[in-house]
Amino acid sequence: MTTNKSKESVLFDESTFDHLINCRDIDNLIIKGHLIIEHKIDEFIDNHSIIKTNFQNHKIGFNLKIDIAKVLGLFILSEDLFSALILLNKLRNSIAHNLKPDEELFNNFIQVVDSDSSLIKLYKEFGDVTLTNDSGEQYKVSSNHFRFSLCIANLYGRISEISNFTLKELITLKTRKFRIEKERNRKSAPKAKTKNP
């Protein structure tokens, strides 16, 4: 099972994180985060499609792109990635229709991504974070802003990592994972006692 593509693990994209952390307000952060992930999904679809298309020339919504990516295997290894992307889209839409983001959606999004990333868990306990920009100026970033930026960078990296595999390789990996889980469950299940006649 080899391809010409590198299978280097990219679970965290630092340049994406740096771009997001410099956003000054949460609305802008969510919109930019959504856009960055949408472009990454476009790239995944383009890399895994037989017929190439430029999504910029078509009015294809985020949910349809997620469905196309699903058919092409993006969520074979990680169903929570699908849930995170749906929540991200709902969060972005909440900004389009309200003056501030839906706090419950925001927390649900972070929780879904967080369940998979110990890096984000490390920052749960912090309050506001003080950062220094390239000019040496210090500025505060709220804990939610910081965690959301980590979540987007995490999703970006996870999609990048999955993009390195062909659909056939993803199915093979999923099958192996299923067999391992099935064997683990079989071994941990209590054995039934047999009665002697």
C-alpha positions as CSV (number, residue, x, y, z in Angstrom):
1,M,0.0,0.0,0.0
2,T,2.2,2.8,-1.3
3,T,1.6,6.1,-3.0
4,N,3.8,8.8,-4.4
5,K,2.3,11.2,-1.8
6,S,4.0,11.7,1.5
7,K,2.1,10.3,4.5
8,E,3.7,12.7,7.0
9,S,1.4,13.4,9.9
10,V,0.1,16.9,9.8
11,L,-2.3,17.3,12.8
12,F,-1.6,20.9,13.4
13,D,-0.9,23.6,10.9
14,E,1.0,26.5,12.5
15,S,0.6,29.1,9.7
16,T,-3.1,28.6,9.7
17,F,-3.1,29.1,13.5
18,D,-1.0,32.2,13.2
19,H,-3.3,33.7,10.7
20,L,-6.4,33.1,12.8
21,I,-4.9,34.2,16.1
22,N,-4.3,37.6,14.6
23,C,-8.0,38.1,13.9
24,R,-9.3,40.8,16.3
25,D,-12.9,39.8,16.7
26,I,-14.7,36.5,17.1
27,D,-17.1,37.0,14.1
28,N,-14.2,37.6,11.8
29,L,-12.4,34.6,13.3
30,I,-15.3,32.3,12.7
31,I,-15.8,33.5,9.1
32,K,-12.1,33.2,8.3
33,G,-11.9,29.8,10.0
34,H,-14.9,28.6,8.0
35,L,-13.3,29.9,4.7
36,I,-9.9,28.3,5.4
37,I,-11.6,24.9,6.1
38,E,-13.8,25.3,3.0
39,H,-10.8,25.9,0.8
40,K,-9.2,22.8,2.3
41,I,-12.3,20.7,1.5
42,D,-12.2,22.1,-2.0
43,E,-8.6,20.9,-2.3
44,F,-9.5,17.5,-0.9
45,I,-12.3,17.1,-3.5
46,D,-10.1,18.3,-6.3
47,N,-7.3,15.9,-5.4
48,H,-9.7,12.9,-5.1
49,S,-11.9,13.6,-8.1
50,I,-11.5,12.1,-11.6
51,I,-13.0,15.2,-13.2
52,K,-11.5,18.4,-11.9
53,T,-13.7,21.5,-11.3
54,N,-13.1,25.0,-9.9
55,F,-15.6,25.5,-7.1
56,Q,-15.1,29.2,-7.2
57,N,-17.0,29.2,-10.5
58,H,-20.0,27.5,-9.1
59,K,-22.5,28.2,-6.3
60,I,-21.9,25.1,-4.3
61,G,-22.7,25.4,-0.6
62,F,-20.6,24.1,2.2
63,N,-23.0,21.3,3.1
64,L,-22.9,19.9,-0.4
65,K,-19.1,20.1,-0.4
66,I,-19.1,18.1,2.8
67,D,-21.4,15.5,1.2
68,I,-19.1,15.3,-1.9
69,A,-16.1,14.9,0.4
70,K,-17.9,12.2,2.3
71,V,-18.5,10.2,-1.0
72,L,-14.8,10.6,-1.7
73,G,-13.8,9.1,1.6
74,L,-12.9,12.1,3.8
75,F,-14.8,10.8,6.8
76,I,-14.0,7.1,6.6
77,L,-11.4,7.3,9.4
78,S,-13.0,10.0,11.5
79,E,-16.8,10.4,11.8
80,D,-16.3,13.2,14.4
81,L,-14.6,15.2,11.6
82,F,-17.9,15.2,9.8
83,S,-19.8,16.4,12.9
84,A,-17.2,19.1,13.5
85,L,-17.6,20.5,10.0
86,I,-21.4,20.5,10.2
87,L,-21.1,22.4,13.5
88,L,-18.6,24.8,12.0
89,N,-21.0,25.6,9.2
90,K,-23.9,26.1,11.6
91,L,-21.7,28.4,13.7
92,R,-20.8,30.5,10.6
93,N,-24.5,30.7,9.6
94,S,-25.4,31.8,13.1
95,I,-23.2,34.9,12.6
96,A,-24.9,35.7,9.3
97,H,-28.3,35.8,11.0
98,N,-27.4,37.2,14.4
99,L,-25.3,40.0,16.0
100,K,-23.1,37.5,17.8
101,P,-22.3,33.8,17.4
102,D,-24.5,31.1,19.1
103,E,-22.6,30.4,22.3
104,E,-24.0,26.8,22.5
105,L,-22.9,26.0,19.0
106,F,-19.5,27.5,19.7
107,N,-19.0,25.3,22.7
108,N,-20.3,22.2,20.9
109,F,-17.9,22.8,18.1
110,I,-14.9,23.1,20.4
111,Q,-16.0,20.1,22.4
112,V,-16.3,17.9,19.2
113,V,-12.9,18.9,18.0
114,D,-11.4,18.8,21.5
115,S,-12.5,15.2,22.1
116,D,-9.7,14.3,19.6
117,S,-6.9,16.7,20.5
118,S,-5.0,16.9,23.8
119,L,-3.4,20.1,22.6
120,I,-6.7,22.0,22.8
121,K,-7.4,20.4,26.2
122,L,-4.2,22.0,27.6
123,Y,-5.6,25.5,26.9
124,K,-9.0,24.9,28.5
125,E,-7.8,26.0,31.8
126,F,-6.2,29.2,30.7
127,G,-8.0,32.5,30.7
128,D,-7.0,35.2,28.3
129,V,-3.7,34.8,26.6
130,T,-1.2,37.6,26.0
131,L,0.6,37.4,22.7
132,T,3.3,39.5,20.9
133,N,3.0,40.3,17.2
134,D,6.0,40.6,14.8
135,S,6.2,44.4,15.7
136,G,6.7,43.6,19.4
137,E,3.3,44.8,20.4
138,Q,1.4,42.8,22.9
139,Y,-2.3,42.0,22.7
140,K,-4.8,39.9,24.6
141,V,-6.6,37.0,23.0
142,S,-9.6,35.5,24.8
143,S,-9.5,31.8,25.8
144,N,-12.4,31.1,23.4
145,H,-10.6,32.9,20.5
146,F,-7.4,30.9,21.2
147,R,-9.2,27.5,21.5
148,F,-11.2,28.2,18.3
149,S,-8.0,29.0,16.4
150,L,-6.5,25.7,17.7
151,C,-9.6,23.8,16.6
152,I,-9.5,25.3,13.0
153,A,-5.8,24.6,12.7
154,N,-6.4,21.0,14.0
155,L,-9.2,20.4,11.4
156,Y,-7.0,21.8,8.7
157,G,-4.2,19.5,9.6
158,R,-6.5,16.4,9.9
159,I,-8.0,17.1,6.4
160,S,-4.4,17.5,5.1
161,E,-3.4,14.2,6.6
162,I,-6.4,12.3,5.2
163,S,-5.7,13.9,1.8
164,N,-2.5,12.0,1.6
165,F,-4.4,8.7,1.2
166,T,-6.2,7.2,-1.8
167,L,-9.8,6.0,-1.2
168,K,-8.6,2.4,-1.5
169,E,-6.0,3.0,1.2
170,L,-8.6,4.7,3.5
171,I,-11.0,1.8,3.1
172,T,-8.1,-0.6,3.9
173,L,-7.2,1.4,7.0
174,K,-10.9,1.6,8.1
175,T,-11.3,-2.2,7.7
176,R,-8.1,-2.8,9.8
177,K,-9.4,-0.4,12.5
178,F,-12.8,-2.2,12.5
179,R,-11.2,-5.6,12.9
180,I,-8.9,-4.5,15.7
181,E,-11.9,-2.9,17.6
182,K,-14.0,-6.1,17.0
183,E,-11.2,-8.3,18.3
184,R,-10.7,-6.0,21.3
185,N,-14.4,-6.1,22.1
186,R,-14.5,-9.8,21.8
187,K,-11.6,-10.2,24.2
188,S,-13.1,-7.8,26.8
189,A,-16.6,-9.3,26.7
190,P,-17.4,-11.5,29.7
191,K,-17.5,-15.1,28.8
192,A,-20.7,-16.9,29.3
193,K,-20.7,-19.8,31.7
194,T,-21.8,-23.1,30.4
195,K,-24.0,-25.4,32.4
196,N,-23.1,-29.0,32.9
197,P,-26.0,-31.4,32.3
